[in-house]
Amino acid sequence: MTSREIARPVPLGRRSALALALVSAVGVAAFGWPLLAARDSDLVGHSTDAPWLFALLLPLLLAVLVAQLSEGRTAAGAPGLDAKAVAMLGVLAAAGAALRPLGAGTAGLEPMFFLMVLSGRALGPGFGFVLGALSMFASGLLTGGVGPWLPFQMLAMGWVCLGAGLLPGAARLRGRAELLVLALYGVVSAVGYGTVMNLQGWPYIGGLSTSISFVPGDPLPANLTRFALYCLTTSLGWDLPRAALTAVLCLTVGGPLLRTLRRATRRAAFH
């Protein structure tokens, strides 16, 4: 495998980085603001803010994509990106959406994650973020999983792919070493995805008055302690099997699939 094969397809330029920083800041605020909400707030849950977040997320995703396309055209030595690059995103998003129903709902096993990790590595952080978000959107339509959680799932999966694209050593790691790094990242990102998504659902149980319930207006350390207990008792049993499956698939079939993805991105004029 040559260094050209494993280099990041499109560098993360200034405009792409700015667009990603903006959408990520919006995402962090959307996930975390209930922790700072007043005790008598009627907007602690995310059911009312989800439509607004979704409406804001779509143009921001488009901004990331446009920035990546424009920077790909002007990058030194890189040919212009065209409709084939967008089509490549569509194909991978459809593949990710098709994989999700194969394991969703069964002990947290979701083969979609390993494809997102490998695709984020092959496409780079900008295209990877867009791919993760689009894959979740498509899977929501495919499975009927459209609800207030969908824009949050789109953001969380976008971050999974973004992180894979930002992993160091793109021009140095090869073969088994690279797969080991991706498997380790798959474990961390699978657990991280579940933890972040818990922030979306956790405020819903605030009225149950249990020891792990969210309490609006409570000090942040107290709520974070309850949140940690909530994750340990309710979701870790799902997050760990997802992490294990992601790591196993990265190590066993990751090599051939990563080479295929890189060949496909070259033909789609990513570099």
C-alpha positions, -999 to +999 in steps of 0.1 A: +000+000+000+015+034-010+015+065+011-010+080-014-035+052-006-035+059+031-033+097+030-063+117+040-083+123+009-091+160+015-073+180+041-093+198+067-090+234+056-099+266+074-135+268+061-142+231+068-127+234+103-148+265+110-180+248+098-173+217+119-165+238+149-198+256+145-220+225+141-201+208+170-207+238+192-244+237+184-244+200+192-226+204+226-251+231+235-280+210+225-269+179+244-258+198+275-281+227+281-306+207+303-278+204+328-279+242+332-317+246+329-337+262+357-356+240+381-390+253+368-381+251+332-406+235+309-380+227+283-358+203+302-366+174+279-355+175+242-389+168+226-395+205+219-361+216+209-354+186+185-373+201+155-353+233+158-321+214+161-329+194+131-337+225+111-304+241+121-284+209+115-293+204+079-278+237+066-248+233+088-242+198+073-245+214+038-220+241+048-195+214+059-200+195+026-197+227+005-165+237+023-149+203+018-158+203-019-145+238-025-113+232-005-108+199-024-109+218-057-083+243-046-059+220-027-025+219-042-021+189-065-057+177-059-081+174-089-115+189-086-142+171-067-174+165-086-207+147-083-189+114-079-177+124-044-213+133-033-225+100-049-199+081-028-213+097+003-248+086-007-237+050-013-219+047+020-248+064+039-272+039+023-249+010+033-246+022+069-284+026+071-289-009+057-265-024+083-281-008+113-313-029+114-292-061+114-282-056+150-301-028+165-322-039+195-301-070+201-278-064+231-265-032+215-249-051+186-247-026+157-224-036+128-230-001+114-204+013+137-174-005+122-183+008+087-186+043+100-152+041+117-135+028+086-153+052+063-144+082+086-107+070+084-108+067+046-128+099+038-113+123+064-130+143+091-152+166+071-167+141+047-168+116+076-189+139+098-214+144+069-215+107+063-222+098+099-250+123+101-266+112+068-263+075+077-283+081+108-309+101+090-313+074+063-315+047+089-342+066+108-362+068+076-356+031+069-365+018+103-392+043+112-370+056+139-379+093+133-384+111+166-369+138+189-338+116+192-329+116+155-310+149+152-290+140+183-282+106+168-270+124+136-247+146+156-233+118+177-226+095+147-211+125+129-187+129+158-178+092+156-168+095+120-151+129+126-129+114+153-119+085+130-109+110+103-088+129+129-068+099+141-031+105+137-007+085+116-026+085+083+006+085+063+026+062+086+003+035+101-002+005+078-016-030+080-022-046+114-010-015+134-036+007+117-063-019+123-054-021+160-057+017+163-091+017+146-103-012+168-093+007+199-110+038+186-140+017+178-143+007+214-139+042+227-163+057+202-190+030+206-191+036+244-188+073+239-217+073+215-239+056+240-228+080+268-235+111+247-269+097+236-278+091+272-277+129+277-305+132+252-328+106+269-318+110+306-338+142+313-370+123+304-368+103+336-365+134+357-400+130+372-395+094+383-377+105+415-352+077+415-316+080+428-304+082+392-330+107+379-321+140+364-331+169+388-335+202+370-317+231+387-295+209+409-258+217+410-239+203+380-217+179+401-247+163+416-264+158+383-232+145+367-229+120+395-264+107+389-257+107+352-227+084+357-248+060+377-275+061+351-250+052+324-235+023+345-269+008+354-289+013+322-267+015+291-233+000+297-246-035+290-255-023+255-225-001+249-199-028+257-212-054+232-214-027+206-178-018+213-166-054+213-184-061+179-169-030+164-134-040+175-137-075+162-150-065+128-123-039+125-096-065+131-111-093+110-126-076+079-112-041+083-082-045+061-100-055+029-128-031+035-104-002+041-085-009+009-118-010-010-129+023+005-097+040-004-098+027-040-134+040-043-125+074-029-097+077-054-120+069-083-145+094-069-118+121-072-113+126-035-076+128-043 
